[in-house]
Amino acid sequence: MPKVKTKLVSWDEIVSWARDLSRKIEESNYRPDVVVAIARGGFVPARLVCDFLMIENLISIQSQHWTEAAKV
């Protein structure tokens, strides 16, 4: 199985990226009613975006990876 490049990111980077994304959304004049988080790793950044944009509705969906399926 090929190796996937990963990077360990800091809390400050996550906050910065969420803030930058929120600014871009604001500058576009788009006003979302809801933010959808991809659980597990995407929940915190999505929550930050909600906080920055003052959006009350946050929905989370889960994605699962089955180890056995990767072997096929």
Legacy VTK file of the C-alpha trace (Angstrom):
# vtk DataFile Version 3.0
C-alpha trace
ASCII
DATASET POLYDATA
POINTS 72 float
0.000 0.000 0.000
1.448 3.429 -0.914
2.449 5.735 1.892
0.423 8.896 2.371
2.261 12.105 3.220
1.071 13.609 6.462
1.879 16.702 8.459
1.369 17.273 12.148
-0.243 20.699 12.474
-0.383 22.991 15.462
-3.441 24.469 17.127
-2.329 27.912 15.918
-2.262 26.692 12.306
-5.777 25.266 12.582
-7.112 28.515 14.046
-5.311 30.548 11.382
-6.695 28.433 8.526
-10.233 28.586 9.940
-9.935 32.366 10.358
-8.594 32.776 6.798
-11.426 30.660 5.398
-13.973 32.655 7.381
-12.583 35.927 6.013
-12.811 34.623 2.450
-16.423 33.601 3.020
-17.236 37.036 4.469
-15.506 38.826 1.582
-17.527 36.792 -0.926
-20.752 38.137 0.628
-22.007 34.565 0.952
-23.906 34.009 4.203
-24.142 30.296 4.972
-26.930 29.019 7.212
-25.065 25.909 8.254
-21.556 24.460 8.346
-21.031 20.752 7.689
-18.121 19.118 9.511
-16.522 15.880 8.384
-15.979 13.960 11.611
-13.558 13.306 13.238
-10.755 15.633 12.281
-12.924 18.284 10.669
-15.199 18.991 13.591
-12.935 21.458 15.410
-12.103 23.569 12.327
-15.791 23.620 11.384
-16.710 24.757 14.877
-14.131 27.543 14.644
-15.606 28.692 11.329
-19.042 28.735 12.968
-17.669 30.864 15.785
-15.889 33.309 13.456
-18.969 33.711 11.234
-21.474 33.553 14.107
-23.285 30.586 12.571
-25.367 28.576 15.022
-26.013 25.493 12.894
-23.254 22.897 12.732
-23.887 19.464 11.274
-21.417 16.603 11.499
-21.172 13.636 9.167
-18.950 10.648 9.744
-16.672 8.946 7.278
-15.335 5.500 8.107
-12.446 3.548 6.683
-12.515 -0.208 6.978
-9.063 -1.737 7.099
-10.257 -4.914 5.384
-11.545 -2.977 2.370
-8.099 -1.480 1.823
-6.639 -4.983 1.458
-8.830 -5.912 -1.518
LINES 1 73
72 0 1 2 3 4 5 6 7 8 9 10 11 12 13 14 15 16 17 18 19 20 21 22 23 24 25 26 27 28 29 30 31 32 33 34 35 36 37 38 39 40 41 42 43 44 45 46 47 48 49 50 51 52 53 54 55 56 57 58 59 60 61 62 63 64 65 66 67 68 69 70 71
